[in-house]
Amino acid sequence: MRRIFLLLFILLGVSLICNVTEAKNQEKQKVIYQYKKYQKFDFEELGVTGDSSSPGDLSIRTRLQKSFVNKLPYRRNFDSQIRSAIERIR
């Protein structure tokens, strides 16, 4: 019984040591990715099949244009307001 436990303990220890050393080796290796520098698509060979359910022409209803009334009073010059604003700054 002791021999079985001792044998299992040794096997587990060896397997753990092997896993640790393998993990260290994998960390040291650099992974280099190379991407395609040029890729060409031939759109003539790509065939798209299906049904176009959109109508042939688009029609837009005309709307009445609404004219808005300006509620602000009309003034020819704002000199007095500009002077009072400058005086408030001083």
C-alpha positions in Angstrom: 0.0 0.0 0.0 2.9 2.3 0.9 4.6 1.5 -2.4 1.4 2.4 -4.4 1.1 5.8 -2.7 4.8 6.5 -3.1 4.6 5.6 -6.8 1.5 7.8 -7.3 3.3 10.7 -5.5 6.4 10.4 -7.6 4.3 10.2 -10.9 2.3 13.3 -9.9 5.5 15.2 -9.0 7.1 14.3 -12.3 4.0 15.3 -14.3 3.8 18.6 -12.4 7.5 19.4 -13.1 7.1 18.6 -16.8 4.0 20.9 -17.1 5.9 23.7 -15.4 8.9 23.5 -17.6 6.7 23.2 -20.7 4.8 26.4 -19.6 8.0 28.3 -19.2 9.1 27.2 -22.7 5.9 28.4 -24.2 6.2 31.8 -22.5 9.7 32.3 -24.0 8.5 31.6 -27.6 7.3 34.7 -29.5 4.3 34.4 -31.6 4.6 36.3 -34.9 1.6 36.9 -37.0 1.9 37.7 -40.7 -1.0 39.2 -42.5 -1.6 39.3 -46.2 -0.1 42.4 -47.8 -2.4 42.4 -50.7 -5.7 40.7 -51.3 -7.7 40.9 -54.5 -11.5 40.5 -54.8 -13.1 39.6 -58.1 -16.6 41.1 -57.8 -17.7 39.7 -61.2 -17.4 36.2 -59.9 -19.5 36.9 -56.8 -23.0 36.1 -57.6 -25.9 37.4 -55.4 -29.2 35.8 -55.9 -32.4 37.0 -54.4 -35.6 39.0 -55.0 -35.6 42.7 -55.0 -38.8 43.7 -53.3 -38.3 47.4 -53.6 -40.6 49.4 -55.9 -39.2 50.7 -59.2 -39.8 54.3 -58.5 -40.0 56.3 -55.2 -42.7 58.8 -54.8 -42.7 61.5 -52.1 -45.8 63.4 -51.2 -45.6 67.1 -51.3 -46.2 68.9 -48.0 -47.5 72.4 -47.5 -44.8 74.7 -46.4 -45.6 76.4 -43.2 -44.5 80.0 -42.7 -43.5 80.9 -39.2 -44.0 84.3 -37.6 -41.1 85.8 -35.7 -42.3 86.7 -32.2 -39.3 88.9 -31.4 -39.7 92.6 -32.1 -37.8 94.0 -35.0 -35.1 96.6 -34.2 -32.9 98.5 -36.6 -29.9 98.8 -34.2 -28.9 97.5 -30.9 -26.4 100.2 -29.9 -28.0 101.0 -26.5 -27.9 97.3 -25.5 -24.3 97.0 -26.7 -23.3 100.1 -24.7 -25.0 98.9 -21.5 -23.4 95.4 -21.9 -19.9 97.0 -22.2 -20.5 99.3 -19.2 -21.5 96.2 -17.1 -18.1 94.6 -18.0 -16.1 97.6 -16.7 
